[in-house]
Amino acid sequence: MPVRGRPQSVRGKSAAMIDQPPDDPVFLHARREAIVILLLWGAAFGWTVTYCTLYGYSTLESPMSAAEVPLTLGMPSWVVWGVAFPWLVCMVVSIWLALFFIQDDDLNSSSDLASEESND
Amino acid sequence: MDFSLLLAAGGSNAAIWTFLFYTIAVFVIAGFANRLLKGKDFLGEYFLGSRGLGTWAFALTFAATSASGGTFTGFPAKIYTHGWILALWIASYMIVPICTMGLFGKRINQVARKSNSITIPDVLRDRFESPVFGIVSTLLIVFFLAVNLVAQFKAGSVILQSLVQDVGIYQSGVQWVAQRTADVGFLAGVQPGYLLCLILFGLAVILYTSYGGFHAVVWTDVMQGVVMVAGVAIMLPLAISQVGGMSAGTRAMSPNILLTLSPPTVLPAFQEKLPIVIVDEVGAPGRCFISNSTFPKGVVSQTPFTVQVVEMDDSLHGVANARNRVIETPNFIRLSPETGWSVVSRREVPFGFVTGPGPSRDDVNGFLPFSLAISFFFMWAISGTGQPQYMVRLMAFKDTRTLRHAIVAVTIYSAVIYFPLVIIFCMARVLLPGMENEADKIMPTMAVTLTENAGVPWLAGLLIAAPFAAVMSTVDSFLLVISSSVVRDIYQRNINPAASEKVIKRMSYFTTLVVGTVAMVFAMNPPQYLQDLIVYVGSGLACCFLFPVAAMLYWPRANSPGCLGGMLVGFGAHLAPHLMAKFEGGSFAKPVDLFGLSPLMAGFAASLIATLFLTLLTPPPAEHLVRKYFYKES
């Protein structure tokens, strides 16, 4: 029988759905983690594209020569603050997310290949 | 590419030995991998390694698969040609590892286990109980990846050719091939050397992949991933130190001057003792080109050499100490007996090598206008997440702990590969100026130059092995994804569901061999705009798979009509700008831009809208499917 609309337990618990099994924790954890990762992508996108556009682009109206571009650590400053710096931040945040935010879950089910293997 | 000529200049055959070592090593690995097939479920082991990959194997196979031949050939050439703006072009790699592994990884692995799937079409078919979905997605994967496979085979052959072309046995082989293929119409326009290397490279990859299956691919990827990191780690400090520090290098990058080289002309001056005075620059006061090398009269140099562009009156200063002068005076070109000399036209452009949008020969708006910068941030991180060849690797890790640790490893791996490459090849503009006409040779030329200057020419072999490793690791992965789609999704699930394991085993070996051989045959006469087709394939796959797979994993309301519709609409919307360009009399490879954005953006938007609306307009999925994939098993 088809499910009408969005399953109720996904929206929130309901007395009418008392026999509904609990949500799959792997689904809930993975969804929460995906949202946080998308937010990180959005932050990286916003910072990098905005900063580089504001400080790294030469235009026909106001062209910049190499001599006018300020350097930081030997690189153009817009590369350091627009790309290298957020890259470092993203690296640290990604590692933190992987080690401390993403949860360990049990992915196995009765039909996985490992169990088939042991039955052979 | 004449890598071997370059290596010969350094007195080293290290690259040839590296290739031989590689070939032997991958066959040994394939032998071990084949032994693992015994006593296990054949399909699961052959195509997915029994979902048993540990952290390092999973991390390095994921990273090595994403680094294709383009990473070490096309990307360095782009950096050399357009300068520091490539840092922004590649910037979304800061977020690629966590996106491509973290967005879908845990969930797709779980769903694949629940449905006992070993391919992406397998997952889609079982998740929606729709054989049509399985077949359509299989056909799309086979179409896109087969085109890409042809391109990678071509790249592999070109690199191998450059490694061995100075070896006597290779030259004899070329003559033998030339004699045998002279009367074969199909091979009329194919260079014998290219053909020989294509067959050697193709057979090596096809055989080890066919024999060893997934584990052979993964273990060779691990080896190849290590080689790539080592190559970059060695080149970075050498490049920075040899330009006199990064500040000196960046300052020396030609300020807003674009050199355009004419088609090469044979160089009569090679017959004379140096210094040689060659030609005036087009549209400029008289200048002459003076070599920093000396050759006896009548002897033609076998290696390219650098010449300095000086004013006529200053010509006597050019001969001595040319290498040091390179940094001070950026207007150099390289000449070789093969390419002859080119007339240089030198024009000032509004966009230099240290600012955006970067200089471009063809586009007055520069290389990377603002709108394209946005597209490329989507391109690598988001489109990478939608590639089936990466998704299938996400189905292979052992547990979530492995996934978490692999994200850490790939995050560090990407940071030490991609950003340093930008620095290295920006410095190459200073160390090796004037290679605009042969930018695709910049990687091997730089490897030889850096190691020679550092007094360790034997290291060039390891550095040049990096692009070879990248191509090999991509080809073997694509090969296995295509053959698994054919065997599992077409043969076993639609033609012969009752096939015995023995039949499946033979089919798997046979299909991998056939797919590889067919791709190799097409690579003998590859299409003209191959690099553009690779871009078309990468973005096309993402437009087809990203949103349907996301909905399948995270949206309980998702159903077959919505996701299948989103897949087909994404395919069509991405294809349309290419077809429009063709109908307007342009090239399929140069699609019509919509508001300056790439077709990828149109494909994404159309696929997302179609998936959402078609899903809501059609009946919801069966309850047992929602219960199976979104609720805890009782």
Contacts between the chains, C-beta under 8 A, distances in Angstrom:
chain1	res1	chain2	res2	distance
A	1	B	622	7.6
A	1	B	623	5.5
A	2	B	619	5.5
A	2	B	620	5.1
A	2	B	621	7.0
A	2	B	622	6.0
A	2	B	623	6.6
A	3	B	556	7.6
A	3	B	557	7.9
A	3	B	620	4.8
A	3	B	621	6.5
A	3	B	622	7.5
A	3	B	623	4.8
A	3	B	626	5.2
A	4	B	620	6.6
A	5	B	557	7.2
A	5	B	620	6.7
A	6	B	556	6.4
A	6	B	557	5.2
A	7	B	556	5.0
A	7	B	557	7.9
A	7	B	626	5.5
A	7	B	630	6.7
A	9	B	631	7.1
A	10	B	556	5.5
A	10	B	630	7.0
A	20	B	631	7.1
A	21	B	627	6.9
A	21	B	631	4.4
A	21	B	632	5.3
A	21	B	633	7.6
A	21	B	634	5.4
A	22	B	631	6.8
A	22	B	632	4.8
A	23	B	630	6.8
A	23	B	631	6.1
A	23	B	632	6.8
A	24	B	629	7.5
A	24	B	630	5.7
A	24	B	631	5.5
A	24	B	632	5.1
A	25	B	632	6.8
A	26	B	106	6.6
A	26	B	107	6.9
A	26	B	110	5.0
A	27	B	107	6.7
A	27	B	110	7.9
A	27	B	554	7.6
A	27	B	629	7.6
A	27	B	630	5.5
A	29	B	106	7.3
A	30	B	106	4.6
A	30	B	107	4.0
A	30	B	110	7.6
A	30	B	553	7.5
A	30	B	554	7.6
A	31	B	107	7.8
A	31	B	554	5.4
A	33	B	102	6.3
A	33	B	106	7.2
A	34	B	102	7.2
A	34	B	103	5.0
A	34	B	104	7.8
A	34	B	107	7.8
A	34	B	554	6.8
A	37	B	98	5.5
A	37	B	99	6.1
A	37	B	102	4.8
A	37	B	103	5.6
A	38	B	103	7.3
A	40	B	95	6.5
A	40	B	98	6.7
A	41	B	95	5.1
A	41	B	99	5.7
A	41	B	381	5.8
A	41	B	382	7.5
A	44	B	92	7.3
A	44	B	94	5.9
A	44	B	95	4.7
A	45	B	92	7.3
A	45	B	95	7.9
A	45	B	377	5.0
A	48	B	88	7.1
A	48	B	91	5.0
A	48	B	92	7.7
A	48	B	94	7.6
A	48	B	377	7.0
A	49	B	88	7.8
A	49	B	370	7.9
A	49	B	373	5.7
A	49	B	374	6.0
A	49	B	377	6.1
A	52	B	88	4.9
A	52	B	91	7.7
A	52	B	356	6.4
A	52	B	373	7.0
A	53	B	356	7.5
A	53	B	370	5.5
A	53	B	373	7.1
A	56	B	85	7.7
A	56	B	88	6.9
A	56	B	355	6.0
A	56	B	356	4.8
A	57	B	355	6.4
A	57	B	356	4.0
A	57	B	357	6.3
A	57	B	370	7.1
A	58	B	350	6.5
A	58	B	351	5.4
A	58	B	352	6.8
A	58	B	355	4.2
A	58	B	356	6.8
A	58	B	357	7.7
A	59	B	350	7.7
A	60	B	350	5.3
A	63	B	256	7.2
A	63	B	350	4.6
A	63	B	351	7.5
A	64	B	352	7.2
A	64	B	355	5.1
A	65	B	255	4.9
A	65	B	256	5.5
A	65	B	352	6.4
A	66	B	250	7.6
A	66	B	251	6.7
A	66	B	253	6.0
A	66	B	254	7.7
A	66	B	255	3.9
A	66	B	256	6.9
A	66	B	352	5.3
A	66	B	353	7.1
A	66	B	354	4.8
A	66	B	355	8.0
A	67	B	251	7.5
A	67	B	255	6.4
A	69	B	354	4.9
A	69	B	355	6.0
A	71	B	247	5.6
A	71	B	250	5.9
A	71	B	251	7.5
A	73	B	246	6.9
A	74	B	240	7.8
A	74	B	245	6.2
A	74	B	246	2.6
A	74	B	247	4.1
A	74	B	248	7.9
A	74	B	249	7.1
A	74	B	250	5.9
A	75	B	84	7.3
A	75	B	246	6.3
A	75	B	250	6.3
A	75	B	423	7.4
A	76	B	84	5.4
A	76	B	250	6.5
A	76	B	354	5.0
A	76	B	355	7.1
A	78	B	355	7.6
A	78	B	356	7.9
A	79	B	84	5.5
A	79	B	87	4.7
A	79	B	88	7.9
A	82	B	87	8.0
A	82	B	88	7.0
A	82	B	91	7.7
A	83	B	87	4.5
A	83	B	88	6.1
A	83	B	91	4.8
A	83	B	94	7.6
A	83	B	419	7.4
A	84	B	87	7.7
A	84	B	419	6.6
A	86	B	91	7.8
A	86	B	94	6.1
A	87	B	91	7.2
A	87	B	93	8.0
A	87	B	94	3.9
A	87	B	415	6.4
A	87	B	419	6.2
A	90	B	94	4.2
A	90	B	95	5.3
A	90	B	98	7.6
A	91	B	94	7.0
A	91	B	411	5.5
A	91	B	412	7.1
A	91	B	415	5.3
A	94	B	95	7.5
A	94	B	97	6.4
A	94	B	98	4.1
A	94	B	407	6.6
A	94	B	408	7.7
A	94	B	411	4.6
A	95	B	407	7.9
A	95	B	408	5.1
A	95	B	411	6.0
A	95	B	412	7.8
A	97	B	98	6.4
A	97	B	102	7.1
A	97	B	407	7.7
A	98	B	98	7.2
A	98	B	102	7.4
A	98	B	404	4.6
A	98	B	405	7.3
A	98	B	407	4.0
A	98	B	408	5.0
A	98	B	411	7.4
A	99	B	404	6.5
A	99	B	408	6.6
A	102	B	102	6.8
A	102	B	106	7.4
A	102	B	400	7.2
A	102	B	403	7.5
A	102	B	404	5.3
A	102	B	407	7.6
A	103	B	400	7.3
A	104	B	399	7.5
A	104	B	400	4.8
A	104	B	401	5.6
A	104	B	404	7.4
A	105	B	106	6.5
A	105	B	110	7.6
A	105	B	400	5.1
A	107	B	106	7.2
A	107	B	109	5.5
A	107	B	110	4.7
A	107	B	113	5.7
A	107	B	399	6.4
A	107	B	400	6.4
A	108	B	113	6.4
A	109	B	110	7.7
A	109	B	113	5.2
A	109	B	114	4.8
A	109	B	633	6.9
A	110	B	633	7.9
A	111	B	113	7.1
A	111	B	114	6.7
A	111	B	115	7.6
A	111	B	116	4.5
A	112	B	51	6.7
A	112	B	113	4.3
A	112	B	116	7.0
A	113	B	41	5.9
A	113	B	44	4.0
A	113	B	48	7.1
A	113	B	50	5.3
A	113	B	51	5.3
A	113	B	113	7.7
A	113	B	116	7.1
A	113	B	118	7.6
A	114	B	50	6.5
A	114	B	51	6.5
A	114	B	52	7.2
A	116	B	41	5.1
A	116	B	44	6.9
A	116	B	116	7.8
A	117	B	40	5.3
A	117	B	41	5.6
A	117	B	44	7.3
A	117	B	50	6.0
A	120	B	39	6.7
A	120	B	40	6.8
A	120	B	41	6.5
